[in-house]
Amino acid sequence: MVPDDFYAFIGFFIYLGYSKIPRYRLMRLMWKPTSLCYDPVISEVFSHNIFESFLAFLYVVEDNEKKLIEFGDKLCKVRPLNNHIMEKCQELYQPHCEVSIDEQMVRSKARFSFRQNI
């Protein structure tokens, strides 16, 4: 895997956050030209087989961190990646006058056991 492929892989998940595909099992339909979920942008970037191989071999947690699952940290498998992204965003983003505070943001647990801002 080269860095450009990894960036495309991460970009796919960001793009997926904006799309209306509801579940993982429906994502494979994004590569079928006869499907209503077909997305030519995704199929041009990488094939479904390459995407599946990225998912199969992506490894973001060390063996010694698996103990955190027992302590209730449900995000422990992606926490190192999440922390890295958060650090880089805080390091690189410098707010100016275009900052807006949303007064409607509400902390919610909804279907998850951890809080998120909605």
N, C-alpha and C positions, 0 to 999 in steps of 0.2 A: 504494500500500500504506500503510495506516495502522498505527500502532504496535500496536494490538490484534490486527490480522491477523498481524503479524510474531511477536508473542508466542504466538499460537495455532500458528503454523508451527513455532516452536522447541519449544513444548509437545508438538506432535505427535511430533517426533523423540525427545523424552524418553519419552513414552508408548510409542512404538514399541520403545524399549529394553527395556521390561517385557513387551511382548507376544511371542507365539510366531511371528510372521510371519517366515519365514526369509530372504527375499530381496526386493530392490526390485521385481522384476517381479510378485511376488505382492501387493504393497501395493495395487495397483489393485483387487484383489478386496475390499478393506475397504469400498469404496463400493457394491458390488453386493448388493442385498438377498437375492438367491438364493444367494449364496456362503456357504460355511462360515466364511470369514474376515470376514464382514460385521460392522462395528462401528458401531452407531447413534450413538455419541458422536462419532466422527470425522465421519460424514456430516452431523451437525447443525452442526458448527463451520464447515466449508467444503466445497465440492464438489471432486470430483477434478480438474476443469478448472482451478479456482483454484489448487489445490495444484501441479499441473503447471506453471502459469504462474509461480508463486513459484520453483519449481526452475529454470525456464529463465532467469529474470532475476536470480537471486541472484548477487551479485558481491562477493566478500570479499577479493580480492587485487589489488594494483596491478600495472601492467605491468612496472615495474622489479623487482618481487619474483619475477617468473617465472624469473629467473636462478637463484633458489634451488633450483629443481627440478633443475637441472644439477648442483648441489653435493650432492645426495642428501637434501635435506629433503623427505620425502614428504608432510608435513603442511603445507607452505608455503601452500597455498590456503586453509586454514581456520585457520592459526596466529594471525592477528590476532584473529579471533573467539574462538578458544580462550583466548588470553592475556587478552582483555578479561573473559571469563567467570571465569577463574581469579582475576584481580585483584579483581573485584567480590565473589566468594565469600570471598576472604581478608579483604576489607575489611569485609564485612557480618556474617560469622559470628563470633560470640564464644563460644568453648567454655566451658561451665560444668562441672557435675558429671556430665553425661550423655555424656561422651566415653568411648568404648571402643576399645581397640586390638585389632585382629584379629591374632592370632599366626599365622594360617594364610595370610596374604597372601604370595604368591610372585611375584617378578619373572619375567616370561616374555616370550619373543619369539614363541612359537607360530608362527602363519602370517604374522606381520608382521615387518618389518625393524627395528622400534623396540620398546623395552621397555615393558611395561605391567604394572601390578599386578593380579593375579587373586586 
